[in-house]
């Protein structure tokens, strides 16, 4: 979770510079799940629907996307 990452970064001399969601990851993960279930063309449509819903839910809650890129910076020591 983002709060756990902030704690780990702080305890190791880093700060969180930015969070960037990976919007296409939810579609990819959904497609892989449907492929595993062998649902065919209907599964592809379902995967895009599930990926889209996941992204819509992530819009309202920062740090809750399917995958997140953490940009961190080293804290300068004086």
C-alpha positions in Angstrom: 0.0 0.0 0.0 1.2 3.6 -0.5 1.3 4.2 3.3 3.6 1.1 3.7 5.8 2.3 0.9 6.1 5.8 2.5 7.1 4.2 5.8 9.8 2.1 4.1 11.1 5.0 2.1 11.3 7.3 5.1 13.1 4.7 7.2 15.7 4.3 4.4 16.3 8.0 3.7 13.9 8.6 0.8 10.8 10.6 0.2 7.9 10.1 -2.1 8.1 12.5 -5.0 5.0 11.3 -7.0 2.6 8.4 -7.5 1.6 7.5 -11.1 -1.1 4.9 -11.8 -0.5 2.4 -14.5 -3.9 2.7 -16.2 -3.5 -0.1 -18.8 -2.4 -2.7 -16.2 -5.9 -3.4 -15.1 -6.9 -4.3 -18.7 -3.8 -6.5 -19.1 -4.4 -8.4 -15.8 -8.1 -8.9 -16.7 -7.2 -10.2 -20.2 -4.7 -12.7 -18.6 -7.4 -13.9 -16.2 -9.9 -14.4 -19.1 -7.3 -16.1 -21.2 -6.6 -18.5 -18.3 -10.3 -19.2 -17.9 -10.5 -19.8 -21.7 -13.7 -17.7 -22.1 -13.1 -16.8 -25.8 -14.3 -13.5 -27.4 -16.9 -12.9 -24.6 -14.0 -13.0 -22.2 -12.2 -10.2 -24.1 -15.2 -8.0 -23.8 -15.6 -8.9 -20.1 -11.9 -8.1 -19.5 -12.2 -4.6 -20.9 -15.3 -4.0 -18.8 -13.6 -5.2 -15.6 -10.5 -3.2 -16.4 -12.6 -0.1 -17.1 -14.5 -0.5 -13.8 -11.3 -0.9 -11.9 -9.9 2.3 -13.4 -13.1 4.2 -12.7 -12.9 3.1 -9.0 -9.3 4.1 -8.9 -10.1 7.6 -10.1 -11.8 8.4 -6.8 -9.1 7.0 -4.5 -5.5 8.1 -4.9 -3.1 5.2 -4.7 -5.7 2.5 -5.4 -4.9 1.8 -9.0 -4.2 -1.8 -10.2 -0.5 -1.0 -10.3 1.4 2.2 -9.2 4.8 3.7 -10.1 6.5 5.3 -7.2 8.8 8.2 -7.9 11.2 8.6 -5.0 14.0 11.0 -4.1 16.9 10.6 -1.8 16.7 13.0 1.2 19.7 15.3 1.2 21.8 15.1 4.4 23.3 18.3 5.7 
